[in-house]
Amino acid sequence: MERELICICCPRGCHLKVDDKSLTVSGNSCPRGAEYGAGEVTNPVRIITSTVKVNGSDIPVVPVKTEKAIPKGITMKCMEEINKVTMTAPVKIGDVIIKNVLGTGINVVATKNVSKKQSGE
């Protein structure tokens, strides 16, 4: 069976046709499109971005993301784990928020610095 996809590797957005048996890809303008198309049919993955609550700062949340793409099928479970977390300021870019999320070997990390609230404010 042939699947039609739009490549998300670059802004070009090539219209791909992928044969899910032979994994042949057509319509791509570069090798990354072929790799994306075959991967999307066999093992779709996504990088998850979200926010985590922060106590002790003027900023109520810190943006976070998975360090690498995780299987698409566990996206909602990953979000449930992220939503359970509350951090205490200060938080630095790269701080591990959740280590080895859902046993994937992939960490959820902070993507912004969040300062501690100054005393007296």
C-alpha positions in Angstrom: 0.0 0.0 0.0 1.2 3.5 -0.8 1.0 6.2 1.9 1.2 9.9 1.2 3.1 12.1 3.6 4.4 15.7 3.8 8.1 15.8 4.8 8.8 17.9 7.9 12.6 17.8 7.6 12.8 21.3 6.2 10.5 24.2 5.1 10.2 22.8 1.6 7.5 20.3 2.7 7.9 17.7 -0.1 4.9 15.6 -0.9 6.2 12.0 -0.4 4.8 8.7 -1.5 6.0 5.8 0.5 5.4 2.1 -0.4 5.0 0.5 3.0 6.1 -2.9 1.8 9.3 -2.1 -0.1 9.9 1.2 1.8 10.6 3.0 -1.4 10.1 6.8 -1.2 9.4 9.2 -4.1 8.7 12.9 -4.2 11.6 13.8 -1.9 14.1 16.5 -2.9 16.9 15.3 -0.6 18.1 12.1 1.1 16.6 13.3 4.4 13.1 13.1 2.9 13.6 9.5 2.0 14.9 8.7 5.5 11.9 10.5 7.0 9.4 8.8 4.8 10.7 5.3 5.5 10.9 6.0 9.3 7.5 7.5 9.5 6.0 4.4 8.0 8.0 1.9 10.1 8.6 3.7 13.4 7.2 7.2 13.8 8.9 9.3 16.4 8.5 12.8 17.8 10.4 15.3 19.9 8.0 16.4 22.7 7.9 20.0 23.9 5.9 21.2 26.9 6.2 23.2 30.1 6.8 22.3 33.7 5.5 24.3 36.7 8.1 26.3 38.7 7.9 27.4 42.3 10.0 30.2 43.7 10.2 32.3 40.6 8.4 35.2 38.9 8.1 32.9 35.9 5.4 30.2 36.5 6.7 27.6 34.0 9.8 26.5 32.3 9.8 25.1 28.8 11.1 21.5 28.4 11.7 19.0 25.6 12.9 15.5 25.1 16.6 15.3 24.2 15.8 13.0 21.3 12.7 11.8 19.5 10.5 9.2 21.3 8.1 6.7 19.8 4.9 8.5 18.7 2.8 5.9 20.4 3.9 7.0 23.9 3.5 10.8 23.4 0.5 11.1 25.7 2.1 9.0 28.4 5.1 11.2 28.2 3.0 14.3 28.6 1.3 12.7 31.6 4.7 12.2 33.2 5.8 15.8 32.4 2.5 17.2 33.9 3.3 15.5 37.2 6.5 17.5 37.7 7.0 20.8 39.6 10.5 22.3 39.8 11.9 24.8 42.3 13.9 27.8 40.9 16.6 28.3 39.8 16.4 26.1 36.7 19.1 26.2 34.1 19.1 25.3 30.4 19.9 21.6 30.1 18.9 20.6 33.6 17.4 17.1 33.5 13.8 17.4 34.5 12.9 13.7 34.0 15.7 11.1 33.6 15.0 8.2 31.3 11.3 9.1 30.6 9.2 6.0 30.4 12.3 3.8 30.2 13.2 5.2 26.8 16.7 6.1 27.8 15.8 9.7 26.8 15.8 12.6 29.2 13.4 15.6 29.4 15.4 18.7 29.8 14.9 22.4 30.5 15.2 24.8 27.5 15.3 28.1 29.4 16.9 29.6 32.5 14.5 30.5 35.2 15.9 32.6 38.1 15.0 32.3 41.7 12.7 35.0 43.0 14.7 37.7 44.7 14.0 38.0 48.4 11.9 41.0 49.4 9.8 40.9 46.2 
